[in-house]
Structure formats: structure tokens, C-alpha cells
């Protein structure tokens, strides 16, 4: 049984006047069923591809969501790290000030010791001169 079905081809892109003059293409039921089967297979293929794309998009969204959550957690830790760094810098500054004061005191002491040693050397030299003078006086 070969019944025919009228099918209008709208893919020719022609004007309305041309469409009226062109006779619609007649398909047999077998041809229509084959065309329907091909369209159904194409639809299934497209649906499968869409499912794959959707799954991939969902996976990418989940990965980005995890990355954003990690970045947000890291961002939350920044103020605490900054405070800790400030405390460490304040402690380091205090220690540096204390050491600097100690170095200044040691430098002052070193200067005084050098002056004391010079005075002692001068006194010893003066004593030696005094001893020479006394020997000279007693030997005459």
C-alpha cells in the first residue's frame, strides 16, 4: 500500500509567490516514516549531546563553587594573619629597641673604659717619671 502524503518544503527560502507556484512534494508513507525515524534519531542524538553538555556544565559549576568556597575561606583567614603579623612586627620592634638600647649602653661603657685605661696609663707613666725624678734626686 503506497499512500502519499503532501509535505511542504519551507527550506527553499523563496518568496511567497514562488511557494504558491511550487507543488508540494508528495511522500509515501514509508518515506514519511523513514523521515520521521531519522528525525527521531537526530532528536535522540541531540538530547544525548545536551545531557553530556549539561553534565559537563554542572561539573564545571561544582568545581568553580568549590574553588570559590576555598578562596572565601582563605579570604576569611587574611585579617587574622594580618593581626598576627602586626603582633609579630610589634614584638620584633620592641626587641630591636631593647637591643639598640643595650648596644648604646655598651658603647658608652666601652668609651668610659677606654678613658679609664688611658688615665691609668697616664698615671703609670707619671709614676714612672716621678720614680726617675726621685732616683735622680737621691743619686745626686
Backbone as ProteinMPNN parsed JSONL, in Angstrom:
{"seq_chain_A": "XXXXXXXXXXXXXXXXXXXXXXXXXXXXXXXXXXXXXXXXXXXXXXXXXXXXXXXXXXXXXXXXXXXXXXXXXXXXXXXXXXXXXXXXXXXXXXXXXXXXXXXXXXXXXXXXXXXXXXXXXXXXXXXXXXXXXXXXXXXX", "coords_chain_A": {"N_chain_A": [[0.847, -1.158, 0.0], [0.753, 2.011, -1.009], [0.412, 4.877, 0.005], [0.253, 8.396, -0.376], [1.688, 11.309, 1.057], [1.312, 14.756, 1.496], [3.943, 17.037, 1.601], [5.302, 20.033, 2.619], [7.996, 21.948, 1.62], [9.782, 24.12, 3.384], [12.291, 25.092, 3.31], [13.4, 26.301, 1.127], [13.623, 29.002, 0.949], [12.45, 30.831, -0.733], [10.349, 33.374, -2.288], [6.98, 34.333, -1.317], [5.326, 34.18, -3.521], [6.647, 32.341, -5.189], [6.398, 30.045, -3.632], [3.717, 29.52, -3.785], [3.43, 28.748, -6.422], [4.919, 26.438, -6.57], [4.607, 23.022, -6.446], [3.638, 21.006, -3.707], [5.821, 18.56, -2.277], [5.301, 15.157, -2.632], [5.161, 12.502, -0.403], [5.69, 9.063, 0.22], [4.129, 6.812, 2.54], [6.046, 5.166, 3.651], [8.35, 6.644, 3.124], [7.801, 8.923, 4.634], [7.654, 7.756, 7.17], [10.317, 6.914, 7.363], [11.624, 9.378, 7.266], [10.581, 10.471, 9.596], [11.627, 8.641, 11.427], [14.374, 9.166, 11.085], [14.454, 11.833, 11.925], [13.671, 11.448, 14.55], [15.809, 9.918, 15.503], [17.85, 11.78, 15.198], [16.941, 13.69, 16.983], [17.152, 12.227, 19.371], [19.903, 11.866, 19.424], [20.734, 14.543, 19.648], [19.556, 15.145, 22.108], [21.041, 13.458, 23.772], [23.566, 14.565, 23.464], [23.048, 17.083, 24.529], [22.529, 16.324, 27.177], [25.078, 15.422, 27.912], [26.491, 17.827, 27.68], [25.138, 19.31, 29.623], [25.766, 17.833, 31.926], [28.528, 18.216, 31.957], [28.63, 21.014, 32.252], [27.417, 21.214, 34.754], [29.315, 19.872, 36.288], [31.51, 21.615, 35.95], [30.451, 23.889, 37.165], [30.187, 22.991, 39.805], [32.879, 22.555, 40.411], [33.894, 25.162, 40.184], [32.403, 26.33, 42.192], [33.435, 25.023, 44.441], [36.057, 25.993, 44.283], [35.588, 28.73, 44.674], [34.539, 28.663, 47.257], [36.775, 27.764, 48.66], [38.511, 29.929, 48.162], [37.058, 31.92, 49.457], [37.221, 31.011, 52.085], [39.971, 31.227, 52.477], [40.164, 33.963, 52.218], [38.782, 34.779, 54.481], [40.622, 34.15, 56.414], [42.616, 35.992, 56.151], [42.443, 38.552, 57.627], [43.031, 37.674, 60.289], [45.596, 36.644, 59.918], [46.905, 38.973, 59.213], [46.662, 40.459, 61.601], [48.185, 38.809, 63.283], [50.67, 39.055, 62.058], [51.086, 41.795, 62.476], [51.303, 41.815, 65.267], [53.607, 40.253, 65.576], [55.449, 41.901, 64.266], [55.341, 44.127, 65.964], [56.373, 42.992, 68.329], [58.922, 42.326, 67.41], [59.882, 44.847, 66.823], [59.928, 45.951, 69.414], [61.855, 44.3, 70.627], [64.044, 44.95, 69.027], [64.342, 47.66, 69.703], [65.013, 47.381, 72.407], [67.431, 45.931, 72.205], [68.917, 47.795, 70.796], [69.102, 49.833, 72.705], [70.643, 48.502, 74.616], [73.001, 48.135, 73.162], [73.772, 50.81, 72.85], [74.263, 51.469, 75.546], [76.362, 49.677, 76.075], [78.255, 50.689, 74.292], [78.691, 53.212, 75.402], [79.792, 52.423, 77.87], [82.096, 51.143, 76.931], [83.455, 53.337, 75.859], [83.903, 54.799, 78.244], [85.509, 52.953, 79.589], [87.741, 52.924, 77.907], [88.644, 55.55, 78.322], [89.244, 55.353, 81.049], [91.283, 53.42, 81.023], [93.176, 54.865, 79.585], [93.644, 56.956, 81.397], [94.725, 55.459, 83.517], [97.019, 54.484, 82.24], [98.28, 56.931, 81.783], [98.7, 57.724, 84.468], [100.389, 55.679, 85.328], [102.571, 56.199, 83.699], [103.179, 58.729, 84.64], [103.859, 58.098, 87.276], [106.102, 56.519, 86.775], [107.772, 58.465, 85.709], [107.937, 60.086, 87.934], [109.264, 58.353, 89.663], [111.731, 58.169, 88.344], [112.555, 60.778, 88.606], [112.809, 60.94, 91.392], [114.875, 59.06, 91.808], [116.865, 60.294, 90.491], [117.207, 62.538, 92.062], [117.969, 61.43, 94.51], [120.31, 60.155, 93.781], [122.084, 62.203, 93.357]], "CA_chain_A": [[0.0, 0.0, 0.0], [1.607, 3.178, -1.149], [-0.332, 6.14, 0.078], [1.178, 9.521, -0.427], [1.418, 12.398, 2.0], [1.836, 16.029, 0.991], [4.882, 17.691, 2.508], [5.689, 21.338, 2.109], [9.402, 22.195, 1.908], [9.948, 25.545, 3.679], [13.71, 25.403, 3.38], [13.928, 26.843, -0.129], [13.893, 30.411, 1.174], [11.919, 31.623, -1.844], [9.3, 34.348, -1.946], [5.647, 33.753, -1.145], [4.778, 33.899, -4.855], [7.266, 31.103, -5.654], [5.871, 28.938, -2.849], [2.374, 29.221, -4.274], [3.546, 28.124, -7.728], [5.609, 25.164, -6.467], [3.734, 21.974, -5.933], [4.241, 20.342, -2.549], [6.421, 17.271, -2.557], [4.47, 14.055, -2.135], [5.949, 11.413, 0.153], [4.955, 7.835, 0.536], [4.094, 6.576, 3.985], [7.344, 4.618, 4.027], [9.303, 7.751, 3.135], [7.457, 9.768, 5.776], [8.084, 7.038, 8.371], [11.779, 6.947, 7.381], [11.994, 10.743, 7.634], [10.233, 10.596, 10.998], [12.612, 7.849, 12.164], [15.639, 9.901, 11.025], [14.302, 12.997, 12.793], [13.635, 10.938, 15.917], [17.182, 9.537, 15.845], [18.601, 13.03, 15.333], [16.489, 14.286, 18.236], [17.762, 11.439, 20.446], [21.326, 12.194, 19.429], [20.866, 15.892, 20.185], [19.238, 15.084, 23.532], [22.184, 12.835, 24.447], [24.636, 15.565, 23.474], [22.64, 18.091, 25.51], [22.732, 15.748, 28.508], [26.52, 15.449, 28.164], [26.859, 19.223, 27.913], [24.572, 19.711, 30.915], [26.572, 17.187, 32.964], [29.824, 18.905, 31.977], [28.397, 22.33, 32.829], [27.171, 21.02, 36.181], [30.61, 19.546, 36.884], [32.295, 22.845, 35.98], [29.855, 24.762, 38.181], [30.556, 22.448, 41.107], [34.305, 22.813, 40.615], [34.043, 26.599, 40.44], [31.813, 26.582, 43.503], [34.434, 24.586, 45.421], [37.167, 26.949, 44.226], [35.143, 29.972, 45.301], [34.427, 28.413, 48.692], [38.146, 27.735, 49.169], [39.01, 31.31, 48.14], [36.354, 32.653, 50.513], [37.804, 30.583, 53.359], [41.291, 31.857, 52.548], [39.934, 35.396, 52.416], [38.388, 34.959, 55.88], [41.798, 33.98, 57.257], [43.549, 37.1, 55.926], [42.519, 39.504, 58.742], [43.739, 37.053, 61.405], [47.022, 36.573, 59.568], [47.423, 40.344, 59.264], [46.81, 40.791, 63.019], [49.324, 38.053, 63.801], [51.865, 39.689, 61.509], [51.259, 43.062, 63.184], [51.807, 41.489, 66.604], [54.997, 39.814, 65.422], [56.253, 43.088, 63.951], [55.422, 44.946, 67.175], [57.319, 42.326, 69.215], [60.255, 42.465, 66.809], [60.27, 46.246, 67.013], [60.276, 46.108, 70.822], [63.138, 43.628, 70.854], [65.076, 45.748, 68.351], [64.568, 48.848, 70.532], [65.734, 46.951, 73.613], [68.812, 45.616, 71.808], [69.562, 49.053, 70.432], [69.444, 50.488, 73.967], [71.774, 47.775, 75.213], [74.204, 48.439, 72.376], [74.169, 52.182, 73.203], [74.866, 51.43, 76.887], [77.674, 49.026, 75.952], [79.148, 51.624, 73.605], [79.05, 54.231, 76.396], [80.714, 51.781, 78.806], [83.375, 50.936, 76.239], [84.122, 54.643, 75.816], [84.387, 55.118, 79.596], [86.638, 52.061, 79.889], [88.908, 53.406, 77.162], [89.123, 56.734, 79.032], [89.84, 54.894, 82.308], [92.562, 52.787, 80.681], [94.1, 55.948, 79.21], [94.03, 57.63, 82.64], [95.626, 54.559, 84.235], [98.305, 54.516, 81.523], [98.9, 58.236, 82.066], [99.135, 57.706, 85.864], [101.575, 54.815, 85.396], [103.67, 56.924, 83.067], [103.527, 59.8, 85.581], [104.543, 57.436, 88.39], [107.434, 56.147, 86.306], [108.558, 59.717, 85.631], [108.178, 60.504, 89.321], [110.303, 57.456, 90.183], [113.001, 58.578, 87.719], [112.96, 62.041, 89.222], [113.251, 60.632, 92.751], [116.18, 58.402, 91.7], [117.864, 61.314, 90.083], [117.444, 63.418, 93.211], [118.701, 60.666, 95.512], [121.638, 59.807, 93.277], [122.912, 63.403, 93.352]], "C_chain_A": [[0.895, 1.223, 0.0], [0.759, 4.424, -1.188], [0.692, 7.249, 0.044], [0.708, 10.598, 0.538], [2.025, 13.651, 1.42], [2.746, 16.631, 2.036], [5.333, 18.976, 1.88], [7.133, 21.595, 2.544], [9.594, 23.687, 2.104], [11.404, 25.957, 3.691], [14.261, 26.025, 2.107], [14.181, 28.33, -0.032], [13.344, 31.3, 0.077], [10.84, 32.577, -1.373], [7.966, 33.635, -1.844], [5.05, 33.394, -2.495], [5.353, 32.599, -5.39], [6.691, 29.915, -4.916], [4.474, 28.558, -3.335], [2.429, 28.48, -5.594], [4.175, 26.742, -7.649], [4.655, 24.158, -5.843], [4.407, 21.325, -4.741], [4.734, 18.957, -2.934], [5.562, 16.19, -1.915], [5.392, 12.933, -1.664], [5.068, 10.191, 0.334], [4.979, 7.672, 2.042], [5.432, 6.029, 4.443], [8.39, 5.725, 4.101], [9.055, 8.658, 4.335], [7.896, 9.101, 7.076], [9.604, 7.047, 8.495], [12.268, 8.33, 7.801], [11.719, 10.981, 9.113], [11.238, 9.84, 11.863], [13.953, 8.583, 12.205], [15.579, 11.12, 11.95], [14.312, 12.577, 14.255], [15.036, 10.556, 16.386], [18.046, 10.779, 16.058], [18.228, 13.712, 16.654], [17.119, 13.552, 19.431], [19.247, 11.757, 20.572], [21.561, 13.573, 20.042], [20.564, 15.921, 21.689], [20.398, 14.482, 24.317], [23.346, 13.832, 24.543], [24.321, 16.673, 24.47], [22.84, 17.594, 26.93], [24.214, 15.769, 28.88], [26.971, 16.874, 28.489], [26.359, 19.706, 29.264], [25.397, 19.116, 32.061], [27.931, 17.876, 33.092], [29.69, 20.283, 32.618], [28.169, 22.223, 34.338], [28.478, 20.714, 36.908], [31.473, 20.801, 37.008], [31.765, 23.804, 37.042], [30.229, 24.29, 39.583], [32.025, 22.73, 41.414], [34.544, 24.29, 40.926], [33.491, 26.96, 41.808], [32.789, 26.179, 44.608], [35.604, 25.565, 45.465], [36.799, 28.258, 44.909], [35.017, 29.808, 46.808], [35.816, 28.394, 49.338], [38.72, 29.148, 49.231], [38.348, 32.138, 49.235], [36.928, 32.292, 51.879], [39.182, 31.209, 53.549], [41.154, 33.346, 52.843], [39.546, 35.681, 53.87], [39.597, 34.896, 56.804], [42.775, 35.152, 57.152], [43.587, 38.072, 57.108], [43.26, 38.933, 59.952], [45.237, 36.989, 61.148], [47.661, 37.957, 59.637], [47.63, 40.768, 60.719], [48.02, 40.082, 63.625], [50.637, 38.66, 63.316], [52.142, 41.015, 62.208], [51.822, 42.827, 64.581], [53.276, 41.083, 66.545], [55.909, 41.002, 65.135], [56.408, 43.99, 65.173], [56.417, 44.33, 68.161], [58.749, 42.496, 68.711], [60.766, 43.883, 66.998], [60.683, 46.496, 68.457], [61.622, 45.491, 71.142], [64.273, 44.423, 70.229], [65.385, 47.01, 69.154], [65.376, 48.502, 71.779], [67.194, 46.656, 73.287], [69.579, 46.885, 71.455], [69.971, 49.82, 71.684], [70.629, 49.826, 74.637], [73.081, 48.09, 74.492], [74.694, 49.849, 72.703], [74.853, 52.205, 74.579], [76.256, 50.785, 76.842], [78.69, 49.947, 75.278], [79.611, 52.72, 74.572], [80.051, 53.661, 77.396], [82.086, 51.563, 78.18], [84.155, 52.24, 76.182], [84.676, 55.03, 77.172], [85.585, 54.251, 79.972], [87.898, 52.51, 79.15], [89.505, 54.632, 77.847], [89.835, 56.335, 80.336], [91.201, 54.266, 82.049], [93.589, 53.851, 80.318], [94.564, 56.691, 80.464], [95.006, 56.767, 83.441], [96.988, 54.551, 83.566], [99.028, 55.836, 81.807], [99.44, 58.276, 83.502], [100.377, 56.837, 86.025], [102.788, 55.519, 84.793], [104.15, 58.047, 83.994], [104.285, 59.222, 86.775], [105.96, 57.063, 88.001], [108.331, 57.379, 86.221], [108.927, 60.197, 87.039], [109.27, 59.654, 89.94], [111.662, 57.832, 89.612], [113.498, 59.874, 88.363], [113.491, 61.778, 90.642], [114.624, 59.943, 92.737], [117.258, 59.4, 91.33], [118.213, 62.207, 91.269], [118.282, 62.668, 94.267], [120.109, 60.306, 95.019], [122.545, 61.047, 93.269], [123.284, 63.679, 94.728]], "O_chain_A": [[1.694, 1.428, 0.914], [0.433, 4.955, -2.25], [1.856, 7.054, 0.396], [-0.484, 10.769, 0.794], [3.141, 13.617, 0.903], [2.384, 16.73, 3.208], [5.712, 18.996, 0.709], [7.449, 21.468, 3.727], [9.577, 24.45, 1.137], [11.713, 27.091, 4.058], [15.466, 26.258, 2.008], [14.9, 28.877, -0.868], [13.761, 32.454, -0.023], [10.467, 32.583, -0.2], [7.836, 32.476, -2.237], [4.335, 32.397, -2.604], [4.619, 31.816, -5.994], [6.508, 28.858, -5.521], [4.102, 27.386, -3.293], [1.556, 27.657, -5.869], [3.993, 25.939, -8.563], [3.993, 24.432, -4.842], [5.62, 21.113, -4.755], [4.159, 18.279, -3.785], [5.149, 16.323, -0.763], [6.271, 12.474, -2.393], [3.864, 10.292, 0.57], [5.763, 8.323, 2.734], [5.909, 6.391, 5.519], [9.214, 5.751, 5.015], [10.002, 9.109, 4.979], [8.434, 9.754, 7.971], [10.133, 7.172, 9.6], [13.205, 8.451, 8.589], [12.518, 11.612, 9.806], [11.655, 10.334, 12.911], [14.603, 8.619, 13.25], [16.535, 11.405, 12.671], [14.888, 13.261, 15.1], [15.411, 10.833, 17.525], [18.867, 10.828, 16.975], [19.09, 14.243, 17.354], [17.565, 14.187, 20.387], [19.778, 11.897, 21.674], [22.47, 13.754, 20.853], [21.226, 16.627, 22.449], [20.708, 14.947, 25.414], [24.016, 13.927, 25.572], [25.21, 17.152, 25.174], [23.272, 18.353, 27.798], [24.571, 16.092, 30.013], [27.724, 17.103, 29.436], [27.065, 20.425, 29.972], [25.691, 19.799, 33.042], [28.423, 18.093, 34.2], [30.527, 20.68, 33.429], [28.669, 23.044, 35.106], [28.725, 21.225, 38.001], [32.096, 21.029, 38.045], [32.544, 24.455, 37.739], [30.552, 25.103, 40.448], [32.373, 23.098, 42.536], [35.31, 24.621, 41.831], [34.052, 27.806, 42.505], [32.953, 26.9, 45.592], [36.085, 25.925, 46.54], [37.607, 28.829, 45.641], [35.355, 30.723, 47.559], [36.01, 28.939, 50.424], [39.339, 29.528, 50.225], [39.002, 32.964, 49.871], [37.102, 33.162, 52.733], [39.521, 31.665, 54.641], [41.925, 33.914, 53.617], [39.937, 36.707, 54.428], [39.598, 35.52, 57.865], [43.67, 35.284, 57.987], [44.681, 38.4, 57.567], [44.044, 39.646, 60.579], [46.045, 37.246, 62.04], [48.807, 38.103, 60.062], [48.654, 41.37, 61.046], [48.784, 40.678, 64.384], [51.599, 38.765, 64.077], [53.295, 41.333, 62.503], [52.712, 43.552, 65.027], [54.085, 41.519, 67.364], [57.004, 41.103, 65.689], [57.478, 44.554, 65.397], [57.215, 45.047, 68.765], [59.666, 42.773, 69.485], [61.942, 44.094, 67.296], [61.678, 47.177, 68.706], [62.437, 46.089, 71.845], [65.341, 44.56, 70.825], [66.547, 47.395, 69.28], [66.296, 49.225, 72.16], [68.092, 47.084, 74.011], [70.757, 47.02, 71.785], [71.059, 50.395, 71.731], [71.514, 50.5, 75.163], [74.123, 48.285, 75.117], [75.9, 50.069, 72.822], [75.877, 52.863, 74.763], [77.199, 51.264, 77.473], [79.858, 49.972, 75.664], [80.779, 53.108, 74.562], [81.037, 54.316, 77.737], [83.112, 51.773, 78.826], [85.362, 52.262, 76.423], [85.795, 55.536, 77.26], [86.544, 54.722, 80.583], [88.994, 52.477, 79.709], [90.726, 54.752, 77.947], [90.876, 56.891, 80.686], [92.163, 54.541, 82.766], [94.752, 53.745, 80.705], [95.744, 57.021, 80.585], [95.991, 57.272, 83.979], [98.01, 54.604, 84.249], [100.236, 55.853, 82.04], [100.526, 58.808, 83.731], [101.304, 57.192, 86.753], [103.895, 55.435, 85.325], [105.349, 58.292, 84.125], [105.262, 59.818, 87.23], [106.901, 57.253, 88.77], [109.499, 57.341, 86.609], [110.044, 60.643, 87.3], [110.118, 60.171, 90.667], [112.655, 57.814, 90.339], [114.688, 60.043, 88.627], [114.513, 62.341, 91.036], [115.456, 60.235, 93.596], [118.394, 59.341, 91.8], [119.37, 62.584, 91.456], [119.206, 63.241, 94.843], [121.016, 60.172, 95.84], [123.758, 60.867, 93.171], [123.99, 64.652, 94.993]]}, "name": "protein", "num_of_chains": 1, "seq": "XXXXXXXXXXXXXXXXXXXXXXXXXXXXXXXXXXXXXXXXXXXXXXXXXXXXXXXXXXXXXXXXXXXXXXXXXXXXXXXXXXXXXXXXXXXXXXXXXXXXXXXXXXXXXXXXXXXXXXXXXXXXXXXXXXXXXXXXXXXX"}
